[in-house]
């Protein structure tokens, strides 16, 4: 049995005024080709790592194609996307010509927007299907934050989505996809899929799968997966910061040869979610309100998730409201992870450890808040290279580019060059920072930080500081919406197909 593996991954925000180019794919997460996939992703917690583990367990031959991934940002430039897609498909065609490929496993994201193509993931799946033909299984993995479409369901045999947020189960979902494709190739099952799309924007704080209310959703999901005839089920909370017609939540179900059962089950689960839609939304919380509540609780460190400037969703990473508030409140043992500004990182490197520098942080985008001008002391410097050791990306190497730890009064700021959210505490340690010793921490992240930071946290609160990726959904661009969306429209309606 020969199974081809590869993928193109990107989470694209149409709220930012930029494009993601081939350079970002080459620099941020990388383009890995051919046999290098087998060593690069072995024992890593990404879906392709799960494909490798599944191959080892089942004993099938892997046909490595190409995996290209860039950090979230603006839509992908069309010419660069076509180059990557063309290479992926040509690798498959060449491998199949050499010796028949029995199926394809794709590692995708689910919220990729390409210049001129609103459903980038669907376009990849359709291109691979055209090369593979209709009779061999094509199974793909997707992020919990995918804006899933009918095109993907029609072109693929099965969509396998993450069950966790933070995403600590990526390799596990990859293994699930590998298990399913083996059964499909052997003729044990015939996966067929259906989707139920919901007019619902799901509030980020309500998506954390280990806590209420999202844990109820996952329990229901797993109960559905235990039913006769159901092979897999996926709930996606969507990505509202991509202004595309299919933005929103969805349920997909994979059944064994019975598309009617798949659709009926997807509609049932979708209706259950819709009926409880008020549970999946909480109003935004201001920075000062969160600090007040944290102080009243008295459990430290207080961690504020600056989700409106979540670089993991494509934001610039240089909003200033949390930093300015920390300074205004004269906080001590306060830490901000991470502030993206390469010129200040360079300024710190030029000055050296122990020196004082006059810095201007932020102020590039009005929506991100006014600039903060201050005198800072350089605490530590690094070239940005480190190894992830937290639950999410354990086993992978990372690089923040030229970076520095600087201190302004009682606030320590990790200034970096690369846009990245703090998935774990490994990078902070390279700069001599012990996060557990801090009293206040702000992370430019929505939830992924939780996998590593929850064990040290006294209290965690998501805050809606000034930022491009506001969670005031009514303030988001919506020119491409084709229907009313809850909670923007409280009387939005939903009907199953």
N, C-alpha and C positions, 0 to 999 in steps of 0.2 A: 504493500500500500504506500503510495507516494502522495504526500499532502504538502501543497505550497503554502508558504506563510509570508506575510508582509503587511504593510499598511502605510497610510498617510494620516497623521493626527494633527488637528489644530482646533482650538476653541477660539472662535472669531467674534470680536465685539465690533458692531457697527457704530458704537457710541464714540469711539476714539478716531481722531483724524490722522490715521496712518494706514499703511499697508504692511502686510507681512511678506517678506521677500525670500528668495532662495538663501540669501545670507543669513536670515534668522533661522532657517531650518539647519543650515550648516553649523551655526554657532551655538544656538540655544540648547537644543536637545539632541541634534545630530541627525545625519543621514547615514545609515548603516546598510551596507550592501552585501549580498551573497553570503558566502560562508562565514563572514565576520558576525552575522546575526547569531550564529550558534554559540560563539564564545562570549560575545558582548552581553547577551541577555540571559545567559545561564544563571539560574538561582536568583533571579531578580523578581521583585514584586511588581511586574507589569504583565499585561495579558500575553505578550509574546513570550515572556518567561514561562507562563503557564502552558503555552503551546509546546515549548521545549520539554517541560516536565511530562506533559501528556504523551508526547512522542516516545519518551524514554519508558514510560509505564506500559504503553500499548505496543511498542516495538515497531511503529511505522517510520518510514523514511521521510525526512524533512527535505523540502525543496525551498531553500531560502531565497527570497526575491529582494525586496527593498523595504526598509522601514524608515520613514522620514517624519520627524516630530519637531515642531517649533513651539516656543512658549506662547501662551495666549496673547493676542494683539489684534490689530485691525485685520480686515479681510485679506485673503491671500491674493497676491498679484497673479492675474490670469496666466500670463506666459510662464511664470515659474511653476504654478500648479500643473499646467499642461505638460511641462517638462517632467515633473515627478510622476504624474499619472502615466504618461507615455512610457517612461522607463519601467514602472511597475508592471504594466500590462505586457510590454515587450519581453521582460524577463520571464513572465508566465508563458507567453507564446513560445519562446525559445526552449524553455524547460519541457513543455508539453510535446514539442516537436522531437526533442531528444528521446524522451520516454514518457509515456502517458501519465499525466497527473490525475489522481483520483478525486481530488477535492481541494478547496482553498479555505484557509483560515485567515481572516483579516483583522488586524488590530486597528480600530478607528476610534474617533472621539464621539461624534454625533452633533457637534455645533460648529462645523466648519463652513464658513461662507467664503466663496471665491468671487473675485471681481467678475460680475456678469452671471454668476451661478449661485443661487440662494441656498441650494441644498448640495453642498460640496460632497458630503459623505454619500448621499444618494448617487451622485455622479460617479464616484469611485466604484461603488458597488455595481452600478449599471455597466461601467466599462469592463470590469472584471468578468461580469456575467456574459457579456458579449464575446469575450475571448474564450471563456470556459465552455460556453454552450449551455443548453437547458437541462441536461441530464446528470450533471455531476454536482454534488453539494457545495454550496457556498455559505459559510457561516461566519459571522462577524461579531466582535465585541464592541460595546459602546459605553460611554461614560453615563453616570446618573444624570448629568446635565445636558444630555442630548435633546435637540429639537427634532424628534423622530418623525418620519414621513411615510406616506403610503408607497412612494417610490422604492424606498429601502426594503420594505416588507415584500413588495412585488418582485424585486430583483434578487433578493437573497432567500435562502431557505430558513435561516434562523438568526434572530438578533438576540444576543446574550448581553444583558446590561449589568453594571455593577449593582451590588446589594448594599453597599456601605458608603457612608459619607461621614468622616473622611474615607477616602478610597483605599482601604487596607486589604481589599479582597481581589485586586486586579489579577494576580497570578491564579487565584482560585477560579475566577470566571474564565480565564484562558484555558485552564484544565477542563472546566465544564464544556467549553466549546470543543476541545479536542476529544473528549469522551463522546460527545454527540456526533461528531463527524465520522468517527470510527464506526459507530452503530449505523449511521446512515449509509456509509460505503458498503458495509457488510450486509445491508438489506434488512437489518433488524428493526429499523424504524424509518418512517418517511416524514421528516419534519416539514410542517406547513405553518405559516404564521398569519397573524391578524393584529391589527392595531386599533386602539380606541384613543382618539386625540381629544384632550380636554381644554376648554377655554379658561385656563387657570395658570396664573403666575404664582409659584410656590415660594413663600418667604424663606430666605436662607436659614435663619435660626430654627425654623421648624423642620429642617431637613436632616438634622443630625440623627443618624439611624440608631445610635445606642441609647437615645433619650426619647421621652414623650415629646410630641405626639407621633414622631416618625417610627418609633419602634412598633406601634400598632400596625402601621402600613406594612412593614416588613414581615410581621407575623402573619398577616393576611396573605401576603405574597407567597410565603413558604407553604401555607396551608393549601393554596391553589396549586402549587407545584406538586403537592402530594396526591392530587386527584388522578383517577384513572384517565389515561389518554392524554394527559398534559405532560409535555417534556420540559418546558421552561416557561417562566414568566418574568417580565421586567416592568418596573415602574420607573419612569423618568420624570424628574421635576422640572426639566427644561432650562433654557438659558434666555431670560428676557432681554439681555443686552445685545442680542442680535435681532435687529428689526427686519424679520423675514416673515412670510405668511404662516409658516408652520411653527413659529415660536410658541412654546407652552408645554404643559405637562402631557404625558401619555402613558398608556399601558399597552404592552405588546405581549402576546401569548403564542407559544409554539406548541402545537398539538401533533399527535402521531397520525398523519394521513387524513385528518378530519378538519378541514378549514372552517366549517360551520361551528364546530365545537370551539375552535380557537377564537372565532369572532364573538360567539356568545359569551365565552368566559372573559374575554377582554372587556366587553361591554358591561358585564356584571361587575367586574372589579372597578372599572372606570366610574360606574354609577355610584358605587360605594364610596369612592374618593370624593366625587362631586357632592354627594349629599352631606358630607362633613367638611365642606370647603372652608368654613370659618375657622376650623382647627389648624389649617395650614398657613395661616397668616397672623402676624403680630405687627402692630404699628412700629415704625422706626423709633429708636431710642437715641436721645442726644448724648453727646460726650459728657457734659456736666451732670445730667441726670444719672448716667451710669456710674460716674465717680461718686456721687452722693450716696447712691444705693450701696455701692461697694464699701464705702467707709462705714455706713451704718451696720453692714454685716460684720465687718471687722476681720474678714478672712483674707489672708494675703498669700501670694501676690494676686492683686486684682489684675485681670487680663482683659483688655478692651480690644475686640476684633474690629478693626477699621475696614468693614466689608465694602464700603463705597469706594475704597481705593485698593481693592484686592487685585494685586498684580496678577494673581492666578486666573483672573477673568479678563485680563487685558488692560487694566488701568495703568496709568503712568507710574504710580508708586511715589508720588511727590506731593500728596495733599498735606496741608499744614495745620489743620484745625486741632488735631489731637496734640501735636507737638506744642503749639501755641498755648493750648489749655494746660498742659503739664507745666509749662514755664510760668504761666499766669498764676497757677495754684501753688507755685514754689515747692513742687514735689521733690522729694529726695529718693534715691535708689529707684529711679524711674528709667525705663528702657524702651526704645522704639526700634522695631524690626520690620522691614528694612526701609531706608529712605533712598530712593533711586536718584542719584545725581552724580554723574561721572566727574564733573568739573570740581566739585567739592572733594571727592575722593582723591583726585589728582593734586589738589591744593594741599591736602593733608600729607600726601606722600612727599611733595616738594618741601614741606616744612620739616617733617620728621616727628618722631615720637617725643612727647613732652613739650612741644612748642605750642604757642597760641596762634590761632588764625581767625581772621574776621570772615565769617561765612554769610552767604545769602542762600537760604534753602527754600526751594519751591518758587511759586509765583509765575510759572510758565503758562499755566492755563487758569483762566478766571474761575472755572468750576471747582478747581482744586484748592482754592483759598489763597489769600495774599502771602507774599514772601515773608519769611522769618529772617531777620538780620540779627546776628549775635556774634559774640566772641566765644570761640570754642577751644578746648585743649585737646590735642591729639593724644589718644590713649594707646592705640595699637594700629598696625598696618598689616595688610596681607595682599597677596596676588589673587585671592578669592577662591583658590582650589581647595576642595574638601571632599569628604566621603559621607554620604547620607548614612545614618545609622538608626533612624526612627522606623516606625512600623510601615510607613507608606512607600518610600523609595529605597529601602535597605538594599545595599549591594551595588547601587549606582554611584558614579562619581558626579560631582557638581562643580560649578564655577560661578562665582558672583562677579568675576572681573576684579579690577583694581578696587579695593575696598579699605575702609578705615572705621575705627571706633573713635568717635569724638564726644566730648562732654561739654554740655552747656548748662552751667549751674549744677543742679542735681539730676539732670537728664542725660543719659547716654544714648547716642544715636549711632546705629550702624549704617554708614553711608556706603552704597554699593553702586556698581556700574551696570550689572545685569538685572533685568526685571525678574524677580523671583519672590515667592512668598516663603515664609519660614515653615517648611514641612516638619522640621525637627530642630534640635538645639545644637547640632554638630557644627554648623558654621559659626555660631556665636562663640563656641568654645575655642575656635581657632584664633579669636581675638581676645581671649582671656576672660570672656564674659560667662559668669555662672548665673543662668536665668533664675534658678531657684532661690538665689540670694536677693533678688530684686523684690521691691514692694509693689511696683506698678509696671506693667508691661503692656505695650500696644503692638499689635501685629497687623500688618497689612495683608489680611487673609480673612476668609469667611468662615471656614470650618476645618480645613485640612490641618491646621496647626494643632487641633485638639488631640489627634492621635498621640503626639509626643508631649504636649504641654498639659493636658488634663491631669496627669499624675502629680504635677507640682503646683497646680492652680489652687488658690483659695476660692476664687469666684471668677466666672467668665461671663462677659456680656458683649453682644454684637452692638456696635454703635453706628449710627448713620451720620457721620461727619461729612463736611463738604467734600464732594467727589463726583467724578464723572459717572461712576457706576452706582448712583443712588438707589436705595431700595424703596424710595417713593416712586412706585411703578408708574403713577400717572404722569410723572415728570420725564419719563423715558420717551425717546423718539418712537412713533407708532404709525408712520405713513404707510407701511407695508402690511399692517394688520388687516385681516379679512373678516374679522368677527370681533364682537365685544369680549373682553377678557375680565374675569374676576381676579383681583379685587378692584381694578380700575373702574369697572362697571358692576356695581353691586347687584344689578338685575340681569346680568349676563345669563343666557340660556344655554342648555346643553341637551342634545338628543343623541342617542346612539344611532348608528347607521341601520 
